[in-house]
Amino acid sequence: MPEAVTTFEQHGRSGTPLPVRGSPRIPVVALGMSLGTFLALTFVLCVLFDLWFPTLAMNPLWAPLLPGFTWISWTSFLLGLIEAFSYGWYIALIFAPLYNFFAAKFR
């Protein structure tokens, strides 16, 4: 009975085939959770910094970036936290698909 000929033997190559490398991909959910958490933690650290050092407070700069945020109440703090997390997801939802598209196109 004849032995089966593999595609590598047909082309004159033998050995273990190497995996075909696809283009690098960024998972949108992992990037969204990472960036959202990073920006939310940064927001918390900035609020704590402003509370500890009120003369160096950055909260006037936040008004254009965080709509509805005022200095400082619990509802405003939670709104700023949600907005900071949402900005991370916004970046992920735009950046990751664009990166994945161009990485596949120009690999």
MODELLER restraints for C-alpha pairs under 7 A, 6 or more apart:
rsr = mdl.restraints
at = mdl.atoms
rsr.add(forms.Gaussian(group=physical.xy_distance, feature=features.Distance(at['CA:8:A'], at['CA:14:A']), mean=5.58, stdev=0.5))
rsr.add(forms.Gaussian(group=physical.xy_distance, feature=features.Distance(at['CA:23:A'], at['CA:103:A']), mean=5.99, stdev=0.5))
rsr.add(forms.Gaussian(group=physical.xy_distance, feature=features.Distance(at['CA:23:A'], at['CA:104:A']), mean=5.19, stdev=0.5))
rsr.add(forms.Gaussian(group=physical.xy_distance, feature=features.Distance(at['CA:23:A'], at['CA:107:A']), mean=6.16, stdev=0.5))
rsr.add(forms.Gaussian(group=physical.xy_distance, feature=features.Distance(at['CA:24:A'], at['CA:103:A']), mean=6.61, stdev=0.5))
rsr.add(forms.Gaussian(group=physical.xy_distance, feature=features.Distance(at['CA:25:A'], at['CA:100:A']), mean=5.28, stdev=0.5))
rsr.add(forms.Gaussian(group=physical.xy_distance, feature=features.Distance(at['CA:26:A'], at['CA:96:A']), mean=5.69, stdev=0.5))
rsr.add(forms.Gaussian(group=physical.xy_distance, feature=features.Distance(at['CA:26:A'], at['CA:100:A']), mean=6.43, stdev=0.5))
rsr.add(forms.Gaussian(group=physical.xy_distance, feature=features.Distance(at['CA:27:A'], at['CA:96:A']), mean=6.97, stdev=0.5))
rsr.add(forms.Gaussian(group=physical.xy_distance, feature=features.Distance(at['CA:28:A'], at['CA:92:A']), mean=5.97, stdev=0.5))
rsr.add(forms.Gaussian(group=physical.xy_distance, feature=features.Distance(at['CA:28:A'], at['CA:93:A']), mean=6.45, stdev=0.5))
rsr.add(forms.Gaussian(group=physical.xy_distance, feature=features.Distance(at['CA:28:A'], at['CA:96:A']), mean=5.67, stdev=0.5))
rsr.add(forms.Gaussian(group=physical.xy_distance, feature=features.Distance(at['CA:31:A'], at['CA:92:A']), mean=5.66, stdev=0.5))
rsr.add(forms.Gaussian(group=physical.xy_distance, feature=features.Distance(at['CA:32:A'], at['CA:88:A']), mean=5.90, stdev=0.5))
rsr.add(forms.Gaussian(group=physical.xy_distance, feature=features.Distance(at['CA:32:A'], at['CA:89:A']), mean=4.49, stdev=0.5))
rsr.add(forms.Gaussian(group=physical.xy_distance, feature=features.Distance(at['CA:32:A'], at['CA:92:A']), mean=4.84, stdev=0.5))
rsr.add(forms.Gaussian(group=physical.xy_distance, feature=features.Distance(at['CA:35:A'], at['CA:88:A']), mean=4.51, stdev=0.5))
rsr.add(forms.Gaussian(group=physical.xy_distance, feature=features.Distance(at['CA:35:A'], at['CA:89:A']), mean=6.80, stdev=0.5))
rsr.add(forms.Gaussian(group=physical.xy_distance, feature=features.Distance(at['CA:36:A'], at['CA:84:A']), mean=6.79, stdev=0.5))
rsr.add(forms.Gaussian(group=physical.xy_distance, feature=features.Distance(at['CA:36:A'], at['CA:85:A']), mean=4.01, stdev=0.5))
rsr.add(forms.Gaussian(group=physical.xy_distance, feature=features.Distance(at['CA:36:A'], at['CA:86:A']), mean=6.33, stdev=0.5))
rsr.add(forms.Gaussian(group=physical.xy_distance, feature=features.Distance(at['CA:36:A'], at['CA:87:A']), mean=6.73, stdev=0.5))
rsr.add(forms.Gaussian(group=physical.xy_distance, feature=features.Distance(at['CA:36:A'], at['CA:88:A']), mean=3.93, stdev=0.5))
rsr.add(forms.Gaussian(group=physical.xy_distance, feature=features.Distance(at['CA:36:A'], at['CA:89:A']), mean=5.74, stdev=0.5))
rsr.add(forms.Gaussian(group=physical.xy_distance, feature=features.Distance(at['CA:37:A'], at['CA:85:A']), mean=6.15, stdev=0.5))
rsr.add(forms.Gaussian(group=physical.xy_distance, feature=features.Distance(at['CA:39:A'], at['CA:84:A']), mean=5.46, stdev=0.5))
rsr.add(forms.Gaussian(group=physical.xy_distance, feature=features.Distance(at['CA:39:A'], at['CA:85:A']), mean=5.96, stdev=0.5))
rsr.add(forms.Gaussian(group=physical.xy_distance, feature=features.Distance(at['CA:39:A'], at['CA:88:A']), mean=6.38, stdev=0.5))
rsr.add(forms.Gaussian(group=physical.xy_distance, feature=features.Distance(at['CA:40:A'], at['CA:81:A']), mean=5.49, stdev=0.5))
rsr.add(forms.Gaussian(group=physical.xy_distance, feature=features.Distance(at['CA:40:A'], at['CA:84:A']), mean=5.23, stdev=0.5))
rsr.add(forms.Gaussian(group=physical.xy_distance, feature=features.Distance(at['CA:40:A'], at['CA:85:A']), mean=5.20, stdev=0.5))
rsr.add(forms.Gaussian(group=physical.xy_distance, feature=features.Distance(at['CA:43:A'], at['CA:81:A']), mean=6.62, stdev=0.5))
rsr.add(forms.Gaussian(group=physical.xy_distance, feature=features.Distance(at['CA:43:A'], at['CA:84:A']), mean=6.83, stdev=0.5))
rsr.add(forms.Gaussian(group=physical.xy_distance, feature=features.Distance(at['CA:50:A'], at['CA:56:A']), mean=6.70, stdev=0.5))
rsr.add(forms.Gaussian(group=physical.xy_distance, feature=features.Distance(at['CA:50:A'], at['CA:57:A']), mean=4.53, stdev=0.5))
rsr.add(forms.Gaussian(group=physical.xy_distance, feature=features.Distance(at['CA:50:A'], at['CA:58:A']), mean=6.67, stdev=0.5))
rsr.add(forms.Gaussian(group=physical.xy_distance, feature=features.Distance(at['CA:59:A'], at['CA:71:A']), mean=6.84, stdev=0.5))
rsr.add(forms.Gaussian(group=physical.xy_distance, feature=features.Distance(at['CA:63:A'], at['CA:69:A']), mean=6.19, stdev=0.5))
rsr.add(forms.Gaussian(group=physical.xy_distance, feature=features.Distance(at['CA:66:A'], at['CA:80:A']), mean=6.22, stdev=0.5))
rsr.add(forms.Gaussian(group=physical.xy_distance, feature=features.Distance(at['CA:66:A'], at['CA:83:A']), mean=6.52, stdev=0.5))
rsr.add(forms.Gaussian(group=physical.xy_distance, feature=features.Distance(at['CA:69:A'], at['CA:76:A']), mean=5.23, stdev=0.5))
rsr.add(forms.Gaussian(group=physical.xy_distance, feature=features.Distance(at['CA:69:A'], at['CA:79:A']), mean=6.66, stdev=0.5))
rsr.add(forms.Gaussian(group=physical.xy_distance, feature=features.Distance(at['CA:69:A'], at['CA:80:A']), mean=5.94, stdev=0.5))
rsr.add(forms.Gaussian(group=physical.xy_distance, feature=features.Distance(at['CA:70:A'], at['CA:76:A']), mean=5.92, stdev=0.5))
